[in-house]
Amino acid sequence: GGDGGHSSAAMMRQGGRARHSGQPVVDKRAVRTIKVSLFKADVDAKLGVALENVPPGSYPRVRRVGDVGVAAGQLQTDDELMALGTKPLDVGTEAATELLRLATGALSLTVRRRQRSDDVGGLEAVVAEAEEEDEDDRRIKEALVALRSEARKSATTSASLEGVAEETARLADAIRDATMGGYRQLSLKTARRVEARCEVQKREALDAASVAAARATELRLREAFVAELEAALQEAQRQAEVERHTAVAAAIKETEERCAEEQRLAVQLATRQTQSTLGVSEEDVVASAATMAFREAAASAGAALEAAMQLCEKEKMARPKKPVISEVKASDKPDLFFF
């Protein structure tokens, strides 16, 4: 009866975790095969992962997962891609990459994933706690062995062997309950740590997305500002060019008018002097001057009309040309002498 209880306790201990023997505790649940569902809209859609280069016969392993891509947030570093739907992917990295690139629509990836210590919020700490619980269980087992030894001694001197067996069974039940309770607590702790780690990763992803959106908006506003600034500069340059040509035309016109006036006065004075020298009467001189003034006025009106037509043509052109200075024809010049 005592040896049977000891064997039952040992079997319960082995069912939950490896016995404390100084060797590292290996959790077979650290490697698991899962299904990952993805969706590729077309062939050009990128998964956003980098695969380790392996020969045919080996499954490609994920070395890096980008922030942008179909597999972002779905695959993890060190994931082994075992199959795409029903197609095995142990065909070498190059062939597997081509299969993934050509696949479109809803995709089902069979992935072998290794549980990382950072995914459970510190697996080493959990193992340490398990080893401490192993030590407590070992002490309980030693106490149970000592109790069984005392029970054997009492059985030789007393007829209460049945009571000792019942006590031993109760102790075994207590040990089993304590062991299973420890496993449940460990599972709850692990689940809480995984949930906390997932929340942290979600917050980090949201922060990264917010920063990326802010940078994209800033870049778009900067490009719009540069475009508006270039358009304003071009408009200012065009307006300055128009104003410069207008000012040049006005200055040329004013100069021509002054030259014509001075020429008219000089010709009139020379004509009077010549006519006085030739003995022409004052009335003839006045009449000749009036005729000359009329011809000059007609010539000025013609020049003004031509200048106005040129200005109208310049306004129609996209870029105004250099104003053309009209030349005074020989036939428009007034006669200088009377014979």
HELIX and SHEET records of a PDB file:
HELIX    1   1 GLY A    2  GLY A   16  1                                  15    
HELIX    2   2 LYS A   28  ALA A   30  5                                   3    
HELIX    3   3 THR A   93  LEU A  102  1                                  10    
HELIX    4   4 SER A  117  VAL A  120  5                                   4    
HELIX    5   5 LEU A  123  THR A  157  1                                  35    
HELIX    6   6 LEU A  161  LEU A  278  1                                 118    
HELIX    7   7 GLU A  282  LYS A  316  1                                  35    
HELIX    8   8 ALA A  330  ASP A  332  5                                   3    
SHEET    1   A 4 VAL A  31  LYS A  40  0                                        
SHEET    2   A 4 GLY A 105  ARG A 114 -1                                        
SHEET    3   A 4 GLU A  80  LEU A  84 -1                                        
SHEET    4   A 4 LYS A  87  PRO A  88 -1                                        
SHEET    1   B 2 VAL A  49  LEU A  51  0                                        
SHEET    2   B 2 VAL A  62  VAL A  65 -1                                        
END                                                                             
